[in-house]
Amino acid sequence: MLEFSNIMKRIKRVLYEEKNDRIYDKDVAKALGFKPSYYAVIKKRERIPYEAIALFADKKNISLNWILFYKENAIIPPIK
């Protein structure tokens, strides 16, 4: 089962690699094209925004499968 928090952790990881600074929910909201208030709602309801994640993955040239189905001992794709 896909979990909202795990998926968002991987998105935060990508953003951290670019920024090398603490990543807040507002940073994730911006990266996914949401207002922070809307992100707070979907976070509370644990609704996974698949389309926004797919667009994020495409923009960052990262595997959507890695974001959604990450495995602990999987090969981590390079983050550009």
C-alpha positions in Angstrom: 0.0 0.0 0.0 1.3 3.4 -0.9 1.7 5.8 2.0 1.5 9.6 1.7 4.2 10.3 4.2 6.7 7.9 2.6 6.2 9.4 -0.8 6.5 12.9 0.5 9.8 12.0 2.3 11.2 11.0 -1.1 10.1 14.2 -2.6 11.7 16.1 0.3 14.9 14.2 -0.3 15.0 15.3 -3.9 14.4 18.9 -2.9 17.0 18.7 -0.1 19.6 17.4 -2.6 19.0 20.6 -4.7 18.8 23.1 -1.8 21.0 21.5 0.9 18.9 23.0 3.5 15.9 22.0 5.6 12.7 21.4 3.5 9.4 22.4 4.8 5.9 21.5 3.7 5.6 24.8 1.9 8.6 23.8 -0.2 6.9 20.5 -1.1 3.7 22.3 -1.9 5.5 24.8 -4.2 7.4 21.9 -5.9 4.1 20.1 -6.6 2.3 23.3 -7.8 0.0 23.6 -4.8 -0.7 26.4 -2.3 0.5 25.5 1.2 -3.1 25.5 2.5 -4.2 22.9 -0.1 -1.1 20.8 0.6 -2.1 20.8 4.3 -5.5 19.5 3.4 -4.3 16.6 1.3 -1.6 15.8 3.9 -4.2 15.6 6.6 -6.4 13.4 4.4 -3.4 11.5 3.2 -4.5 11.9 -0.4 -1.7 11.1 -2.8 -1.6 13.7 -5.7 -0.5 11.3 -8.4 -0.7 13.7 -11.3 1.4 16.4 -9.5 3.9 13.8 -8.5 4.2 12.5 -12.0 4.8 16.0 -13.3 7.3 16.6 -10.6 9.2 13.4 -11.4 9.2 14.3 -15.1 10.5 17.8 -14.4 13.3 16.5 -12.2 14.0 13.5 -14.5 13.4 11.0 -11.7 11.7 7.7 -11.9 8.1 7.8 -10.8 8.5 4.2 -9.7 11.3 5.3 -7.3 9.1 8.0 -5.8 6.1 5.7 -5.4 7.6 2.3 -4.7 11.0 2.9 -3.2 12.6 -0.1 -1.6 15.3 0.1 1.1 18.0 -1.7 -0.8 17.0 -0.5 -4.2 19.5 1.5 -6.4 18.9 5.1 -5.8 18.7 7.1 -9.0 21.0 10.1 -9.5 19.2 13.3 -8.6 20.0 16.1 -11.1 
